Amino acid sequence: MPSGQPPRPARPAASSPAPPSDQVPVPPLPAEPPSAVPPSEEPPSVRARPAGSSPGTVPPPTTNPSPDEHSPRIERPAPVSRSRAHVGTRPPTYDAEPTALPAADPDDLDDLVADTVLDGARYGACTVRAVSLRGDSARYRGEPRRDALLTARFGTGEHALLLVAMATGARARPGAHRAAAEACHWIGRAVGRSHARLVEDIRDGRRGDLKSGLHRLTDRSLGKLRASASEQGVDPGEYAASLRCLLLSADPECRTRVFFGVGPGGLFRLREGEWQDIEPQVAEVKGEPVLGFGSPPSETPEGDRLTMDLGIPTPPSPYEPAPEPPREPFRFRTSVARPGDTLLMCSGGLADPLRGEPELGEYLAERWSRPDPPGLAAFLADSQVRVKGYADDRTAVAVWEA
């Protein structure tokens, strides 16, 4: 018998039919001793079959290598912490995944809103990740996502301008998701038509021109939202939305990031592993005027005493328009990014738990302080880490500086 071939198996007993000549039973492979390395991580020399051998051929045993010989080995990857479902002492009340879909109108399917929107890009020195998630409460009740997200690029090359806009409709109001989407579209059109001038102002650092110009564009966009409410016969106070925007230049030499908007939310910066709350604070005088500080005098110049205010409303003058309800103050901030920074703009659904649950901030700081920005799937997983007591929609955009 030629050497190198395994012995031919014994002929089966007469009681069992002989296999066809073209099918030769293959002897089972000998059991291998248990190894600490899983089969998927064994060296190629163990898993590979010698060239020219049949599938049933067992490779000859290898001799122990001498100290001068080194067999190839695969290094184990460093352990990577996986995303968590929630933080805090107790899990949230609602399920982690969507439960019910919003009701649909067969004649108005364009009104449907997806449960989750995910987007991203890389321009200049920054990598952008953006997400909008329906909150646990809305998922359970089958309500549409009230948050809207818009990511857009205007222009080309180094003169391009990136806009990320997010809006949140009024709580418990019909059509809140439509108002949020309209707010994003109006500000997107306004910024897109003025993007050339905005790019110049950002690159030249004209902070005053930026603030006044963006304030005007914001007022104009929200004014069109109120006009849309009037056309629909809806109270403008109910068909309203908060609006937060971020402008990024595609020029790799420009590190100026511009934030502006109206309404609650959060603006944070992750620098050297620590979160910084850089939300612009608006100074407001709250409460009634204090005597001697902005309040009317107690008597007239003629000596007549003023009577007490009984709270009776004064009828509107026919010669003056009715006063509008108080509006949210305009917020604006410019910041110069450093290499390694991460800038986070988010709606109240993420800003509130970040401020209220330190463990969430610590977890996201560890995840987002790594050298490379996360991919879209990893960013989505990090953004939906839940906290008990916070079940609103979450919309966030994060910018990693190269």
WOJO-V200407 format. One record per pair of residues at least 24 apart in sequence whose ideal C-beta (glycine too) atoms are under 8 Angstrom apart, sorted by the first residue. I is the first residue (numbers start at 1). J is the second residue. Records with the same first field share a line. If there is no record, write none. Layout:
I->J ; J
//
This chain:
6->57 ; 58
26->55 ; 56
27->56
29->58
30->58
41->74 ; 76
42->74
43->71 ; 72 ; 73 ; 74
44->72
45->71 ; 72
81->366 ; 367
83->367 ; 378 ; 381 ; 382 ; 385
84->363 ; 385
85->385 ; 386
86->385 ; 386 ; 387 ; 388
87->357 ; 359 ; 360 ; 363 ; 385 ; 386 ; 387
88->357 ; 359 ; 387 ; 388
89->388
90->388
91->386 ; 388
92->136 ; 386 ; 387 ; 388 ; 389 ; 390 ; 391
93->136 ; 388 ; 391
94->136 ; 137 ; 139 ; 140 ; 391
95->136 ; 139 ; 140
96->136 ; 386
97->139
98->134 ; 139
99->139 ; 140 ; 142
100->139 ; 140 ; 141 ; 142
101->142
102->142 ; 143 ; 144
103->142
111->177 ; 178
112->144
113->144 ; 145 ; 177 ; 181
114->145
115->139 ; 145
116->380
117->149
118->376 ; 379 ; 380
119->149 ; 151 ; 376
120->376 ; 379
121->151 ; 153 ; 162
123->153 ; 160 ; 162 ; 248 ; 250
124->158 ; 248 ; 249 ; 250 ; 251 ; 252 ; 254
125->252 ; 255 ; 337 ; 339 ; 401 ; 402
126->248 ; 337 ; 399 ; 400 ; 401 ; 402
127->373 ; 399 ; 400 ; 402
128->162 ; 164 ; 248 ; 397 ; 398 ; 399
129->373 ; 374 ; 376 ; 379 ; 397 ; 398 ; 400
130->164 ; 396 ; 397 ; 398
131->379 ; 380 ; 383 ; 394 ; 395 ; 396 ; 397
132->166 ; 393 ; 394 ; 395 ; 396
133->349 ; 383 ; 384 ; 393 ; 394 ; 395
134->393
135->349 ; 391 ; 392 ; 393 ; 394
136->386 ; 391
137->391 ; 392
138->393
144->177
145->177 ; 393
146->170 ; 171 ; 176 ; 177 ; 180 ; 393
147->180 ; 347 ; 349 ; 393 ; 394 ; 395
148->177 ; 180 ; 181 ; 183 ; 184 ; 241 ; 395
149->184 ; 395 ; 397
150->184 ; 185 ; 187 ; 188
151->397
152->188 ; 192
153->250
154->191 ; 192 ; 195
155->195 ; 196 ; 199 ; 250
157->250
158->250 ; 251 ; 252
159->196 ; 199 ; 250 ; 251
160->199 ; 249 ; 250
161->191 ; 195 ; 198 ; 199 ; 202 ; 247 ; 248 ; 249 ; 250
162->247 ; 248 ; 249 ; 250
163->187 ; 188 ; 191 ; 192 ; 245 ; 246 ; 247
164->245 ; 246 ; 248 ; 345 ; 397
165->243 ; 244 ; 245 ; 246
166->243 ; 244 ; 245 ; 265 ; 345 ; 346 ; 347 ; 395 ; 397
167->241 ; 242 ; 243 ; 244
168->241 ; 242 ; 263 ; 265 ; 347 ; 348 ; 349 ; 393 ; 395
169->240 ; 241
170->237 ; 238 ; 239 ; 240 ; 241
173->238 ; 239
175->232 ; 234 ; 239
176->241
178->239
179->225 ; 229 ; 239 ; 240 ; 241
180->241
182->224 ; 225 ; 228 ; 241
183->221 ; 222 ; 225 ; 241 ; 243
184->243
186->220 ; 221 ; 222 ; 224 ; 225
187->217 ; 218 ; 221 ; 243 ; 245
189->221
190->217 ; 220 ; 221
191->217 ; 245 ; 247
198->247
199->249 ; 251
202->247 ; 249 ; 254 ; 256 ; 258
203->249 ; 251 ; 254 ; 256
205->256
207->334
210->258 ; 332 ; 334
211->260 ; 332
214->245 ; 258 ; 260 ; 332
215->260 ; 330 ; 332
218->243 ; 260 ; 261 ; 262 ; 330
219->330
222->262 ; 327
237->325
242->328 ; 347 ; 348
244->331 ; 345 ; 347
246->343 ; 345 ; 397 ; 399
248->399
255->336 ; 337 ; 338 ; 401
256->334 ; 335 ; 336 ; 337
257->334 ; 335 ; 336 ; 337 ; 343 ; 399
258->332 ; 333 ; 334
259->331 ; 332 ; 333 ; 334 ; 335 ; 345
260->330 ; 331 ; 332 ; 333
261->330 ; 331
262->327 ; 328 ; 329 ; 330 ; 331
263->328
264->348 ; 351
265->345 ; 346 ; 347 ; 348 ; 351
266->344 ; 345 ; 346 ; 347 ; 348 ; 350 ; 351 ; 352 ; 354 ; 355
267->333 ; 343 ; 344 ; 345
268->343 ; 344 ; 346 ; 351 ; 354
269->335 ; 341 ; 342 ; 343 ; 344
270->341 ; 342 ; 343 ; 344 ; 364 ; 365 ; 368 ; 369
271->338 ; 340 ; 341 ; 342
272->340
273->365 ; 366 ; 369
274->365
275->354 ; 361 ; 365
277->355
278->333 ; 335
279->331 ; 351
280->331 ; 332 ; 333
282->329 ; 331
284->329
337->399 ; 401
338->401
339->401 ; 402
340->401
341->400 ; 401
342->368 ; 369 ; 398 ; 399 ; 400 ; 401
343->398 ; 399 ; 401
344->396 ; 397 ; 398 ; 399
345->396 ; 397
346->394 ; 395 ; 396 ; 397
347->392 ; 393 ; 394 ; 395 ; 396
348->392
349->390 ; 392 ; 393 ; 394 ; 395
350->383 ; 394 ; 395 ; 396
352->390 ; 392
353->387 ; 390
356->387 ; 389 ; 390
357->387 ; 390
360->385 ; 387
368->398 ; 400
373->400
//
